Amino acid sequence: MVIVIDYGSGNLRSVAKALETVGAEVRISQQAEELKQASHLVLPGVGAFADCHRNLSESGLLPPLLEHIQAGKPFLGICVGMQLLFSEGHEYGVHPGLDLFAGSVVRFATDMRDPEDASRHLKVPHMGWNQVQQTQAHPLWKDIPDGSHFYFVHSYHGCPQDPQLIAGSAEYGIPFTAAIARDNLFATQFHPEKSQRYGLRLLHHFTQWRP
């Protein structure tokens, strides 16, 4: 059973629908006991970092989520669901994350290298299709060509302290982390549920993944 965690962050139905499309048995749940029965967990996310972290903590879903990860079961984070895995987020102040990946989540404009660079004038949020370069071999990339396009909607991006954790990268003015992976954790800044063929393929591989 694949469970999509409902912690009041939205975008749940489209994620669940995409998983159903690839043949998974899916449930959207906000019950801690149900999360404990999941073979695979998905943490989507839309909204502000601090609000999403608070909702997750106050919902009582954080302990079974962490138990699932510690047990070595497959876990997928999507968009803010990826960002929450970092140590801290810099959206409207500095706020703690789950600290599963050492690093920070920062806004695009604060990370541009050269004040005179035209990339500073790119629109934020970064919205639309972008190429993802696969920087780490991973089962979820199977049969997905390197450089395939995925759909993004975000103003912030994660910066891991250990670059070897980066599974995919993209560029929007600067290179940024598009996917991150370690052991039974995989997370994407892009939305696989909105990324058509290759997004669905990645979700299918996730449902079959046995780390």
N, C-alpha and C positions, 0 to 999 in steps of 0.2 A: 504494500500500500504506500503510495506517494501522498504525503500530506503537505499542503500549502498552508503555511502558518498565517492565521488571521489575527493580527495584532492592531487592527484599525488603520492600516497604512494604505489601503486601496489597491487597485490593479489586480485583485486576486482572481477574479473570474476569467480574465483573459489568459492568465498563466495556467489556471486549471484547465481551461478549454484547450489550450495548446497541448498540454500533457495528455489529455484525453484523445486528441487527434492522433497522437503517436502510439496509442494503444495502452496507456497506463490506467490503472485503477487509482482514482484520485479522490481525495476528500479535502475540502477547506475546513480547517478546524481552529477553534480558539479554546480547546479543552486540553489541559495538561496531560490527562490520562490517555487521550487519543494520540498525542504526540509520542508517547512512550511506545506505542504499538507500531509506529511507522518504520518501514524499511528504508525509506528515503524522505528527507525533509527539504522543503524549498522555502527560503525566506525572501519574498519579494519586498519591494519598498518604493513608495512615492511620497515625497514630502521632505520636511526639514529633518536634518540629522538628529538634533536633540529631541524633537517631538517623537520621532520613530523609536529612539532609544528608550525614552520614558515610557511610551506605550508598551514596548516589549517587556520592560522591567516590571511595570505595574500589572501587567496581564497575568503574571504567574507562569508565563510560557518560557522564560529564560532558563530555569533549572532543567526542564526536560530537553530543551534545545542543546544545552551544553552537555548533558548526559549522552545524548544521541551522538554528538561529535566525539566525545571521549571514548565511546564504545566502538568507534571506527566505522560507523555507518555513513553512507553517502549523504552529503549535504551540499546544496546549491544556493548561493546568494545571488540576487539579481538587483542591480542598480543600487538604491540605498541599502538593500539587503547585503550587498557587497561592502559598501562603505562602513557599515556598522561593525564589520569584523576587525577594523583597524583600531589602533590605540586611542585615537582622538579625532574629532571633527572640528573644523574651523568655520562653521557656519553660524553667524550671529553669536560670536564668541567662541571659546574653546570648550568643548564638551567631551566627556569620556565615551569611548566606544567599548566594544567587548574585548579588545586587546588580544584577539586571536592572531592577528598579524601586526607586528610592530611597525608603526608608521602613522602618518597623518593624512587626513582628507582635506584638501585645500581647494580654493576657488581658482579657476583658470587664470584670471587677470593677475593674481598675485604671484604667479609662477613664471610669467614671461621674462625672458632673459634680458632683453634690450629695450629700454624705454622708447627708442626710435623705431623699433621693429613694427611693421604694419600689422603683424599678428596680434598686437595688443588691441587692435580695433575690431577684431572678430566679434561677432555677436555671441553673447552669453545669455541663455544656455546654448551649449552645443547641441544642435537638434538635427537629426536626419541620418542618412546612411554614411558609413565610413568604413574604410578598409581596416581589417585587423590582421596584423602580422603575428603568426604563431611563434612565440619565442621559447616555447617549451613543448616537447612532445607530451601528448596526453591522450588517454582513451576517448575523451569527449571531442577531440578534434578529428577523430577517425572519419575518413571520406569527406572531409571539409577542406577544400583547397586553401592553401596559405594565401592570404590577401583577399579572402572573401569579405563581402560587405555585410555589416550588421547595423541595426538601428539603435541610435543613441538619443537620449534626452537627459541632459544633466549640466549643471553649472560647476560641480565639484568633482574631483577625481582623487583616487587614493595613491599615496606615495609610500610604498613599502621600503623599510630600511634595508631589507635584503633583496636586491634585484633578481636573485635567482628564483624568487617566488613568482615572478611575473610569467604568466602563461601566454599572454597576448598583449600586444601594444598597438596603439593607433596614434594619429597625429591630428592636433587641432591647434595650430600655432606652435605648439611644442609636442614632443612625444608624451603620451600618458598611458597609464596602465588600463588596459581594456579587459583583462582577465587575470586572475590570480589563482594559484593552486598549491596545495600541500596535502599530501596523504589523502584523506577522504574528503577534503574540502576543495570545492571549485566554486568560483564566483566570477560574475561578469558585470562590467559597468554597462554594457549594452543590454538590450531587451531581446532575448532569444524568442520570446513569444510573439514579437512584432517583426521578426527578421526573416519571415517566410521560409524558404526551403532549408537553408543552412541552420537557421535558428531551430526549426523543428528537428533537424537531424541531431543537433547538439542535445536537445531535450530527450530525444529517443535514446541516445547513448547514455545519458544520465540515468534514465530509468533502468537500463541494463547493467549499469556500472556496479561492480563488486570489488571495491578497493582491497 
